[in-house]
Amino acid sequence: MRRHSRRHRKSSSVDLNLAAMLDMAFQLLAFFILTFRPAPIEGQLAMHLPPPIPVTNVKSDKPQTMGGDGSDISGLEKLDLYINANSLGEVSQIKVGMRPVVQGRLDASGIAALKRHMKEIFEIQQIPFDRIQLIVDDRLHYEELMKVVDICTQQVLPDGQKMQRISFVSATR
């Protein structure tokens, strides 16, 4: 005899309640939006950008102010110090603008010469320097750089305040 196996062919369909799933999705979305706290802005730099005016005005009838080395200093606000280093990381030359002030190592005589020159520059009332930019050779040792920074921070502005705005730029070879 043959047995008949009954195959049950039931359609097993699952009914999904989409309304409940959408409701849950919107509740989660609302929760994450309301509890989200963004991180504070990182890497914010206080930059001292030059004013949005041209340094030289070709159409101006006013005579331009010239520095002692023949460079135009009208409209400038920063004083550039170029610090070159030798292969040992010591100062080999310091130039203020394009004028060499210290040749060779930064010993006691070099420090005195740089102090004297910087003092002469900041005593002139017509020059509106309010910050110093150090263009530094990347081979220069930190100790040598700090000697120059100490001299820069001792300078007195025309309004009687000490120099506080000093920026650093790496010199490209």
C-alpha positions as CSV (number, residue, x, y, z in Angstrom):
1,M,0.0,0.0,0.0
2,R,1.0,3.3,-0.7
3,R,1.2,5.9,1.7
4,H,0.1,9.3,0.8
5,S,2.1,11.9,2.2
6,R,0.4,15.1,2.5
7,R,2.2,18.0,1.7
8,H,1.0,21.0,3.3
9,R,1.3,23.9,1.1
10,K,0.5,26.8,3.3
11,S,1.5,30.2,2.2
12,S,3.4,31.5,5.1
13,S,3.4,35.3,4.4
14,V,4.6,37.6,7.1
15,D,2.8,40.8,7.4
16,L,5.1,43.7,8.2
17,N,3.6,46.6,9.9
18,L,5.4,49.4,8.1
19,A,3.6,52.1,10.1
20,A,5.2,50.9,13.3
21,M,8.7,50.7,11.6
22,L,8.4,54.2,10.2
23,D,7.3,55.5,13.6
24,M,10.3,53.9,15.3
25,A,12.7,55.3,12.6
26,F,11.4,58.8,13.1
27,Q,11.6,58.5,16.9
28,L,15.3,57.4,16.6
29,L,16.0,60.2,14.2
30,A,14.4,62.8,16.5
31,F,16.4,61.4,19.5
32,F,19.8,61.6,17.7
33,I,19.1,65.1,16.4
34,L,18.1,66.4,19.8
35,T,21.0,64.8,21.7
36,F,23.7,65.6,19.1
37,R,26.4,67.9,20.5
38,P,29.0,68.9,17.8
39,A,32.6,69.0,18.9
40,P,34.2,72.4,19.3
41,I,36.1,73.8,16.3
42,E,39.6,72.5,16.4
43,G,42.6,74.1,14.9
44,Q,41.4,77.7,15.2
45,L,44.4,80.0,14.6
46,A,44.7,83.6,15.6
47,M,46.2,85.1,12.5
48,H,47.4,88.6,12.0
49,L,46.8,89.2,8.3
50,P,47.9,92.4,6.6
51,P,45.4,95.1,6.0
52,P,43.4,94.9,2.7
53,I,45.2,98.0,1.3
54,P,48.1,98.1,-1.1
55,V,51.5,98.7,0.5
56,T,52.5,101.0,-2.3
57,N,50.3,103.4,-4.2
58,V,51.5,104.2,-7.6
59,K,49.0,106.9,-8.2
60,S,49.8,108.7,-4.9
61,D,51.2,112.2,-5.1
62,K,52.7,111.8,-1.6
63,P,56.5,111.1,-1.4
64,Q,57.2,107.6,-0.1
65,T,59.1,107.1,3.1
66,M,62.4,105.4,2.5
67,G,64.4,103.3,5.1
68,G,68.1,103.6,5.7
69,D,68.8,100.8,3.3
70,G,66.7,102.3,0.5
71,S,63.7,100.1,1.0
72,D,60.2,101.6,1.0
73,I,58.7,101.3,4.6
74,S,55.4,103.2,4.1
75,G,52.4,101.3,5.2
76,L,54.4,98.5,6.8
77,E,53.4,97.0,10.2
78,K,55.9,94.1,10.6
79,L,59.6,94.0,10.8
80,D,61.3,91.1,9.2
81,L,64.3,89.4,10.8
82,Y,66.1,86.8,8.7
83,I,68.0,84.3,10.8
84,N,70.4,82.0,8.9
85,A,72.1,79.0,10.5
86,N,75.2,77.1,9.7
87,S,75.4,73.3,9.6
88,L,75.9,73.0,13.4
89,G,72.6,74.8,14.0
90,E,74.2,78.1,15.2
91,V,73.4,81.5,14.0
92,S,75.5,82.4,11.0
93,Q,73.8,85.7,10.0
94,I,70.9,87.9,11.1
95,K,69.5,90.5,8.7
96,V,67.0,93.1,9.7
97,G,65.1,93.7,6.5
98,M,67.8,93.2,3.9
99,R,70.5,94.8,6.0
100,P,73.0,92.4,7.7
101,V,73.3,93.2,11.4
102,V,75.1,90.1,12.8
103,Q,77.7,88.2,10.8
104,G,79.0,85.0,12.3
105,R,78.0,83.5,15.7
106,L,75.6,85.1,18.0
107,D,78.0,85.8,20.9
108,A,78.0,88.8,23.3
109,S,79.1,91.3,20.6
110,G,76.5,90.0,18.2
111,I,73.7,90.2,20.8
112,A,74.8,93.8,21.7
113,A,74.8,94.8,18.0
114,L,71.3,93.3,17.4
115,K,69.9,95.0,20.5
116,R,71.4,98.3,19.5
117,H,70.1,98.1,16.0
118,M,66.6,97.0,17.1
119,K,66.4,99.8,19.7
120,E,67.3,102.3,17.0
121,I,64.6,101.0,14.7
122,F,61.9,101.1,17.4
123,E,62.9,104.6,18.6
124,I,61.9,106.1,15.3
125,Q,58.4,107.4,15.8
126,Q,57.5,107.5,12.1
127,I,57.9,103.7,11.5
128,P,54.7,101.9,12.5
129,F,56.1,98.5,13.3
130,D,53.9,96.7,15.7
131,R,55.1,93.1,15.3
132,I,58.2,91.2,14.4
133,Q,58.3,88.3,11.9
134,L,61.3,85.9,12.3
135,I,62.1,84.1,9.1
136,V,64.1,81.2,10.5
137,D,66.4,78.7,8.9
138,D,65.0,75.2,9.8
139,R,68.5,74.1,10.8
140,L,68.7,76.7,13.7
141,H,68.7,75.2,17.2
142,Y,66.0,76.3,19.6
143,E,68.5,77.8,22.1
144,E,69.9,80.1,19.4
145,L,66.3,81.1,18.4
146,M,65.4,82.0,21.9
147,K,68.3,84.4,22.2
148,V,66.8,86.4,19.3
149,V,63.3,86.1,20.7
150,D,64.5,87.5,24.0
151,I,66.0,90.5,22.2
152,C,62.7,91.0,20.3
153,T,60.6,90.9,23.4
154,Q,62.7,93.6,25.1
155,Q,61.8,96.2,22.4
156,V,59.5,99.0,23.4
157,L,56.8,100.3,21.0
158,P,56.2,104.0,20.5
159,D,53.2,103.8,22.8
160,G,55.4,102.5,25.6
161,Q,54.3,98.9,25.5
162,K,56.7,95.9,25.2
163,M,56.7,94.0,21.9
164,Q,54.4,91.0,22.3
165,R,53.5,90.1,18.7
166,I,56.3,87.9,17.3
167,S,55.6,85.3,14.6
168,F,57.8,82.6,13.0
169,V,58.2,81.5,9.4
170,S,60.4,78.8,8.2
171,A,62.8,79.9,5.6
172,T,62.9,77.9,2.4
173,R,66.2,76.9,1.0
